[in-house]
């Protein structure tokens, strides 16, 4: 299961991570977000040991959504060395995300 990132742990879990981090910004009321959830869980398994995979609930962590200018969900951002290196808005395939993470490994 994917990790849960919050305003309390985002700095240490994402920005200070020594491995790339894929972050899914989502909300409980968002149907496309629920459709993407299974893909995010699969990515967590596929990337185990190579990259972190986690989720940010924007309703509970609005500050993070504002900081990263998330205006539509689902939004998936890949971070490396504390910086955003790629961003996807909307539903994408597992392969698209895997290729993007592989490029920054």
Residue pairs with C-beta under 8 A, 6 or more apart in sequence:
1 41
1 44
2 24
2 40
2 41
2 43
2 44
2 53
2 54
2 55
3 13
3 44
3 52
3 53
3 54
3 55
4 54
4 55
4 57
5 13
5 14
5 23
5 54
5 55
5 56
5 61
5 64
6 56
6 60
6 61
6 64
7 61
7 63
7 64
10 56
10 61
10 64
13 21
13 52
13 54
14 21
14 23
14 52
14 54
14 79
14 82
15 79
15 82
16 82
17 52
17 79
17 82
19 50
19 51
19 52
20 50
20 51
20 52
20 78
20 79
20 80
20 85
20 101
20 104
20 105
21 51
21 52
21 53
21 54
21 78
21 79
21 80
22 40
22 43
22 47
22 51
22 52
22 53
22 54
22 76
22 77
22 78
22 97
22 101
23 54
23 55
23 56
23 76
23 77
23 78
23 79
24 33
24 36
24 40
24 53
24 54
24 55
24 56
24 74
24 75
24 76
25 55
25 56
25 58
25 64
25 65
25 68
25 70
25 73
25 74
25 75
25 76
25 77
26 33
26 36
26 37
26 55
26 56
26 57
26 58
26 73
26 74
27 33
27 57
27 58
27 59
27 73
28 57
28 59
29 59
30 73
30 74
32 73
32 74
32 90
32 91
33 73
33 74
35 91
36 74
36 76
36 91
39 92
39 93
39 94
39 97
40 53
40 55
42 94
43 53
43 94
43 97
43 98
43 101
44 53
46 94
46 98
47 53
47 98
47 101
50 101
50 105
51 101
51 105
56 64
56 65
58 64
58 65
58 70
58 73
64 70
68 75
68 77
68 84
70 77
72 89
72 90
74 89
74 90
74 91
75 87
75 88
75 89
76 87
76 88
76 92
76 97
77 84
77 86
77 87
77 88
78 84
78 85
78 86
78 87
78 97
78 100
78 101
78 104
79 85
80 104
85 104
86 100
86 103
86 104
88 96
88 97
88 100
